[in-house]
Amino acid sequence: MTSEEQVPVGGVSSVMHVRCPDRLPEEAYRRVLEELAGLSPVVQALPPTAALVELRGALRYHGTDARHLGEILRVRTLSRLGVDVRVGIGPSITVAATASAQIDQPGGVVAIDPGQAAQWLAPLPVDALHGIGPRQANALRDYGIHTVGLLAAVDPATVQRLLGGRAGRLAADRARGIDPRPVIPRTLPATATVRHAFDRHVLDGAAVRAALLDLVVQLGLLLRRRGQAARALTLTLKFAGNGSWEKTRRLTEPSAHDEDLRGLAYRLMDAAGLQRGRLTAITLKGEDLIDADHVALQISLDDAREARLLAEATADRIRDKFGAGVIGPAAVFRRAS
């Protein structure tokens, strides 16, 4: 029997909705997206921690069913990234996303067949239906509509009067499992972000500058590993009391080198004009990223800079072999400071 006979794509659930752990770092999220791309070329990123995958072509290619692909994804993300995921699979985005939300942390797979979608949705609380917000759920409950099954049984015109024209029409359709939206391939915006949270509130000084320098080294290493260069940096400062400050400046030339990133990061920090503000966290983001192969190679007559770039490349190889923490930022910039 051929793989196409084993997995007929007509009438099967082929939409996968994946939820990563809350507050997953951006780089880990990107790596989860890479694992998804290894299953199917049709991946739609839903930042900050979710994604959609269209499996229709992947079912033919892998010769298996959607649930098995979901289990494969969990094994890969756990073994390679240490990240567990919640995977919902269904005939539409609404069913798949509703299914993934029903899985308890840390992870699992729920697959709903097309013929069982309406029956599976029916007993769920109305606010469990993907796309129903708290206000809409409250409005429906006020009229005695407490479950998705009751919502599906109500005349769509009545739902439109309760929730408004378009919102009511969408809610009535999705309660019946009707959701024709396709999965649209979409990658993450071209950014790279690193963060540092302080154990206690700190004022601008040596501890803050050391943390910023550490972020510069982390960001540079992240960009170089991804083969990218930043055209701009954004520095975000978080203060006690939930205040914040943010500023973006562009680099003279796109770069992923610690020395270039450090200079601009320090200028951004100086621009903040800190005096007595108590910092709780710092975020450094590389913006407007491009492929490093597209960065023009400048011929430098600065022997000292060339030596520092050579040392940077050597440090990268050491980190790749022995771990990121084996070389601290102080060693990297001892000669530059």
N, C-alpha and C positions, 0 to 999 in steps of 0.2 A: 504494500500500500504506500503510495507517495505521501510526502508531507502535506501536500494540498488536500489530499483525501482525509488525512488524519485531522487537519485543522481547517475546516471550511470556514471562510471568512464571512460568509453571509449569515446574519443572525447570531453573531457572537459578540461578546463584550470585548471591545478593543481599546477603550479609553482608560488610561491609568492616571490616577491622581496621587501624587507623592507628597507627604508632609515630613519635613525634617524636624529635629528638635528645635524648640524655641531658642532664640538668641544664638543660633549656630553661626560661627564666624564666617565672613563672606568667602574666604578662601576655601573652607571646608564645603560650603554650599556649592561653589563652583566645581569642586571635585565630584560632588554628588551628581551635578548636571553632566559631567563628563562620563560618569558611569551610566547614566540614562542614555546618553548618546551612543554608548556601546551596545545598547539593546535595540534602539530605533533612531533613525535620523530625524524624526519629527518630535522635537522636544520644545515645549513652551515654558520658559522660566516664569515663575510667579513670585518675585521677590517679596519678602526677604528669605522665606524658607520653604516654598512649595514649588511644584512643577506639574505640568501635564505632559503626557506622552501618548501619541497615537501608535498603537501596536499592530494595526491591520497588516501592514507589509511585514512587520517583524514576526508575526505568527507564521507566515509562509516560510520566511527565511530560516527561523530557528526550528521549525517543525514541532512546536509544542503549544501548550495553551497559555492563556494570559496569566492565570494564577501561578503557573510554574515560573514564568518570567518575573513575576513579583517576588517570589521566593528567591530566585537567583539574585535579584537586585539587593535584597536584604543581606544575603550572604556576602555579596561583594562589598557593600558599604560598611558592614561590620568588620570584615576581615581586613580590608584595605584601608579604611578611614577611621574605624572605631566609631562609626555613626550608625545608629539604628533608625529606621524610617517606618512610617505608617503608609501602607499602600492600599488604595481603594481602586477597584476595577469594575467598570460597568459599561453599559451600551451608550452612555452619554456623559458629558462633563458633570451634570448635576448629580447623577447617580454615583459616579466614581468619587466625586468630592464629598458627597454625603457619607459614603461608605468609609472613606479614610478618616473622617472625623469621628466615627463610632469606635475606632480602635483605641484602646487604652495605651498610655505610654508604657514602655518605650517604643514598641513597634509591633507590626503584624501585617497580615494580608487578608483583605476581605474582597472576594470576587462575587459579583451579582450577575447572574445570567439574564439576558434580555427578557425572557418569558416570566422571570420571577421579580422583575424590578418593581412593578406596582405593588405586588404582595409584600415585598420586603419593606418598601417605603411606608406602607399604610399605618402600621402601629407606632411609628416614630413620632415624638413630639413635633409640633409644627415648626418650632424654632430649630429643629435638627436638619431641616431641609436646606441644602446649600443655596444661598442667595436670599434667604429670609432673615431680615435684620430684627433687632429687638423691638423696635417700634411696630413693625408689621406684625410680628408675632403677638404682641400685646393687643393690637387691634383685632386680630383674628380670634384670640382667646376671649375677648370681651363679647364676641358674638357666638361663643360656644364651640369654636373650631379649635380643638386642642391637638389633633393629630393630622398627619399628612393625608391619611385616608379620608378623613372628614373634609379636608380641603379639596381633595380630588372629587368628592361627591357633590360639592356645592356648585351651583350653576356659575360658569365663568363670569357672566354679567354681574352677579352678586359680588364676586370677589373683586371685580373692577370697581364697584361702588365703594367697597370697604377700603381698598388700598390705592385707588387711583387707576386710571386707564392702563398705562403701559405696565406698571408694577403689578397690578392685579392680573393682567393677561399672562405675564411671565410666571407668576406664582401658580396660577391655575394650570398652566401647561406643564410646569416642572413637577407639580404634585402628581401628574399623570405620567410622568417619565418622558415628557416631550421636551427635547432640547436639541435642536439641530445645529448648534454651534460647533464648528470644527476646531481641532487643535491647530493653532497657528504657530509655526516655528518661530521662536524668539529667544535670543541669547540675552545674557545680562549686559547692562551698560558697561562700557569700557572703563572701569575704575578698579582700584585696588585699595583696600582699607586696612589699617592696623590701629589698635587701640591700647591704651594703658589706663587702668583705674587705680587710683591711689588708695592705700589702706586707711589713710586719714586725710583730713583736709590739709593742704599744704599751700604755702605762699611761693611766689616765683623766687627761684633760687637754685642752688646746686642740684637738689633732688628733682626739680622740674626739668632743668636742662639735661640731666642725665637720662630721665625718662624720654625726653624728646629725641635725644641722640640714639637711644635704643630703638625707638620707633623708626627712625631714619634707616638704621641698619636692617631692621625687619622688612621695611618696605622695599629697600633696594634689592635685598635677597629675593623677595617675592617676585618683583618685576623681572629680575634676571632669570629666575627659574621658569617663568612663564614666557620668556622671550619677548618682553614688552618694554616700552619706554614711556615715561610720562611727559606730557607737554605742560602740565600745571600741577600744583599742589594746593590742597585745601586743609587748613588747620582749624580744628574745632576744639574749644576749651569749654568744659563744663564746670560750673561753680556750685558751691553750697547754696541751697535755696532754689535749685533747678534753673538758675540763670545760665546763659551760654553766650559764647562769642565765636564767630566764624568768619574766615577770610580766605579768598582764593587768589593766588598769583601765578603767572605763567613763568616757566623756565625760559632762559634765553634760547636754548636748544633742547629738544627732547632728550631725556637722559634716564638711565636707571642706575647711575653711579652714585654711591654713597656721598661722595664729596660734593657733587652738584646738588643733590637733594638736601644735604645738611645746610648748605649756605642759604638756600631759599627758606627752609624750615625755620632757621634762626631769624631770618628777616621777618617772617610772618609772626613769630613769637614777639619780636621787638615791636612790631606794629600793634600788638594788643595793648601795649602800654600798661602792663600790670603794675599795680602798686600794693594794695592790701587785699586783693581778691583771693578768696580761698578756693583753690582748685580741687576738684574731685576726679576728673578724668581728662585725658587728651586723646584726640583722634587725628590721625594724619592720613590723608587720602590722595592717592595719585589719580589725577583726572586726565581725560582726553587721551587715553592710551593708544599707542600705535605699535605695530610690529617692529621689533628692534632691527629687523633686516632693512626697514625703510628709513632708518636714521642715517643721515649722511656721516661718513667717517671723516672726521677732521684730522688733518696732519698737524701734530703738535710738536713744537720745538721746546716744550717744557719737560726737561728730563725728570724733574721731581714728580710732576703729575703722572707721567708715564710709569714711573716706579710705583706710585700709589695705586694705579689701575692694575698693574701686574700683581701687586700684593693683594688687591681686592679679589682678583680671579683665583689666586692661590687660596685665600681664605674661604671662598665659596666651595672649592674642591674639598677642603678640610671639613667644612660643615656638612657637606653632602655625605662624607664618609663616616664622620664621628658624631654628628649631631649639631643642631643649630647653636646650642649653648656652649660649645667647646671654645669659641672665640668670642669675647665680649666686645662691645663697641669701643671701650677705652683702648684696647690694643689696636683696633682698626685705625683710630684717629690720633694715636699718640704722636706721630710725626706731623700730622696736619694741624694740630691745635697749637 
